[in-house]
Amino acid sequence: MKVRSILIAALGLLIAVMAGVANAGAEMSAVPDALKAPAGQVLALSARAAGVQIYACTADKDDPTRFSWTLKAPEATLRDKSGKPLGKHYAGPTWEATDGSKVVGDVVAKDAGPDPAAIPWLLLRAKSTSGTGVFSAVASIQRLRTVGGKAPANGCDQGQSGKEARVSYSAEYLFYTAQP
């Protein structure tokens, strides 16, 4: 009877592990094709960002009587999977590691993502890198699994011109390098 209980428990554990593996594969396959890293690149680093998206209330370039919240910059702390500080994310968009290396990105593709209340998912190419360290060889960056961060839905008019709104967000950033 005890052996049977152990076998049932082991089978249950195996099923749970297999379901986790299947879910992980499904989660990665949920990334739209347009946001997948280019062929010949491999995942080098994953980071979780938590911080704010900073918006400024500005006049429309074509119609100065219309105002809207415009992204000014992100401001976030980057942590590795174990929660250890990895660096920061700020205007550029720039990712800077605690080792001093940096990568500046340029948006290549955008997808609304599954959460309509969150900022879009992105694929960026490295426009430039500097320093020697974790970000010095980055070729592409994905922003996935975003939470929050969207511009305020209202409150931007001439009376608010020049004001800033700081909206909390989190995201997963995946950094890719050329395959060795």
N, C-alpha and C positions, 0 to 999 in steps of 0.2 A: 504494500500500500504506500509506504514511504517513497519507494523508487518511482511509482506512478505519479505521485505528487511532484517529485523533482522533475520528471519528464514533462509534465504539464506546465510547470513553471518555466522550464527551459524553452519549451515550444512557444509559450506566451512571450518570453523575452525575444526570441528569434523573430516572431511576427512583428513585435514593436520596433525592433531594429530595422527590419526590412521596410516597414512602413515609413520610418524616418528617412531611409535612403531614397525611397521612392519619392517622398515629399521634397527632399533636397533636390533631386533631379527635376521634379516638376517645377520647383521654384526657379531654378536656373533656366528651364525651358520657357518660363513665363516672361523672360526678357525678350522684348520685340526684336526681330531680326535687324532692324535699322540701328539698334543700340548695341549690338554685339561687337566685341572688339575685332579689329581687322585680322584676317588670316595672317599667321606668322607671329602673332603676339601671344604671350602667356601671362596669366595672372601672377603678379609679383607680391601684391600686398592688398589687404582689405582693411578699411578703417571705418569706424562709426563716428559720425559727426553729430554734435549737439550744440545748438547755439541759436542765432537769430538771422533772419533775412531783414535787412534794413531798407525801408522804402522811404522816398522823399515825395512830397506832394509838389508836383511841377505842372507848369502850363504846357499844353500841347504845342508842338513846334509849328503845326499847320494852322491851328486855331487857338491863339493865346487866351481866349475866353473859356476854353475847356481845360479842366485840370484832372490829373489822375495820379495814382500812386505808381512811381517808377522805381525799379530796383536800383539801389545805390551800391550795396555790397552785402556779401554774407559775412558773418562773424561767428566762427565756430571752433570748438575744440575737437581735435581728432584723437581717437583712442583705438588701440589695437583690440583684437578679439578678447584678450584677457582683461581689458579695462585700463591698461597702462597708457599714460599720455604719449602720443605719437607726434603731435604738432598742432598746427592751427590752419584754418582756412579763412581767407579774406579776399578783398577786392582784387580783381585781375581777370578771371578768378585765379587765385593763387593758393597752393597748398605748400606749407613750409614745415619741414620735419624738425624735431628737436636737435637733429645733427647738423642743421643749417642748410641742408639741400632743399631746393624749391622746384616746383613745376608750375608753369602758367598755362592754362588751358584755353581752347577756342572751341565753341560749340559746333559740332558736326551734325548731330541729329537730336531730336526731342520727341518725347512721347508723353501724353497726359498721365500715364500710369493708372493703376487701378483705383486710386483714391481721389475723387474729385475735389476734396478739401485740402489736398497736398500739392506742393510745387511739382512740376513735371520731372520725369526721369530724363537723363541726358547721356549722350556720348560726346566726349570732348577729345580732341587731339592735343598733344603737347605742343604748344607754340614755342615754348622755350623751357630750358632747365638750367639750373645752376647749382654749384657746390658739389661736394662729394658725399654721397649717402643714399638713403632709401629712395628719394625722388629724382636723383640725378639721371637715371636711365629710363624714366617713364615715357612711354610713347602715346598711351591712351588712358582715359579715365572714364569710368561709368559712375553716374549718380543714380542709385536705385533705392527702393524701399523708403521713399520719402514720407514724412509725417509733418503736416502743418506747413508753415512758411509762406502761404499765399498772401498776396497784398490785401489790405483791408477792403471790404466790399463797398464801403461808403466813407464819407467824411473828408473827401478831398475836394475843396473848392477854393476860390480866391482867398477866402478868409483863413484857409489852412496852408496856403502857399509857403513853401520852405520848411514846413514841419516834417518831422520824421516819425515813422512808425517802426517799431522793432517787433517782429513777429517770430515767435519760437518755431523752430523746426529741428528735425533730425533726418539723417540720411545715411545710407551706406555708400562709401566710395570704394571702387575697385580700381586698382592701378595696374596697368599692363606694360610689359617691356617686350622688346623684340626677342623672339625665341633664340636661345643661344645656339 
